[in-house]
Amino acid sequence: MKTKDELPDCPVATTVSLIGSKWKLLILRNLLARPWRFNELRKDLDGISQKVLTDSLRSMEEDGIITRTVYAEVPPRVEYALSELGESMRPIIKSMEEFGIRYKKSIASQ
């Protein structure tokens, strides 16, 4: 997790630094529905590379937004889910979804 000194002064910039990439937002979108395994995410997020997915998941885990659970099975199973902090972002993602719907409707009616 970042220290207070590593974060921007502006709260909006802080949020953007945590979830501002295209891929992190789409990962969050998926994890709002349920826990996902790595390969499920990679297949669902068309165009994401394995490296970017790995880096994004690690970063989000370090920032306390998601949790990573390893199950002692053969082969090992790993699931990613939202942490309590990640769950608190639900209204942010919902607002983005609602804006996207309104925007698409406004474009379609032109």
N, C-alpha and C positions, 0 to 999 in steps of 0.2 A: 504494500500500500504506500502511496506517495505521502511524503510528509507535508505539513502545512506550508513550509518554505518552498517546496517544489511546485505548489499549485499557484495558478494565476490569482491575482487579487479579485478579479471580476468573477462572480458566481456563474455567469453564463459561460465564460471562457473555461472555468473549471469543469462544467458539465461537458462541454465540447471536447476538452482534452481527454475525458474518460470514455466517451461514447461517440465521438464525432466522426469516426470513419464510416464509410459506407458499409463495410462488412460488419463492424461491431453493432451497428444499428440493426442489420438484418439478422445477426445472431441473436440479439436481444428479442427481436420479433418472434423468432422461432421458440426461444426458451420461455416466452410468456405462455405458450400453449402447454408445454410439457418438457420434461428432461429429454435430452437428445444425446445420442452417441456420436463420436467424431465422424465416422463414415456417413451417417445419416445427414449430418450437417453439410458435409462436403458435397454429397449428391444433390441436396436440396438447394444449396447456394450456387447456382449456375455461374461458373466463371471464376470462382475463388480457387486459389492454388492451395496446396497442402501446407506450404510454408506460411502463407498469410493467415490461414485458419488457425494453425498451431500458434503463431505469434499473437493473434488476436485473443484466442482463448487463454493463453498464458497471462497476457496483460490484464485481461478482465478478471482473472482469478487473483492476480497480485493486487489489483485495485479493490478486491472484495465484492465485485459485482456478481460473479458466478462462483459456484462450487464445483469441484471435480471429485467424483466418487469412484474409487477403484474397487471392483468386486473380485473377491478371491475365487475365480473360476478358471477353468482351462477351456479355451483361451481366455485371458483376462478381459473383463468387460469394464469400460470406463463410461460414465455418464456425466454430462454437464447439465447443471440446473441453475436457476437464479438463486442468489442468496437473498437474505432479507433486504439488504441494500438494493440489490437488483430488482426485487419485487416493487420497491418504492418508486421505480422508474416507469411502472405500468401507466400512470396517467400521462406521462410525457409521450410515450409511444402511442397511446390511444389518441392524444391530441394530434399527433403527426398523421395518424391514420385518417382521422376525421377531416383534417385539412386536405389531405390527398384526395379523398372522395369528393369534397366540395370543389376542389380545383379541377378535377377531371370532368365533373358535371358542368362547370362554367365553360370549359373549353368545348365540350360537346354541344352546348347550346348556342355557340357562336356561328 
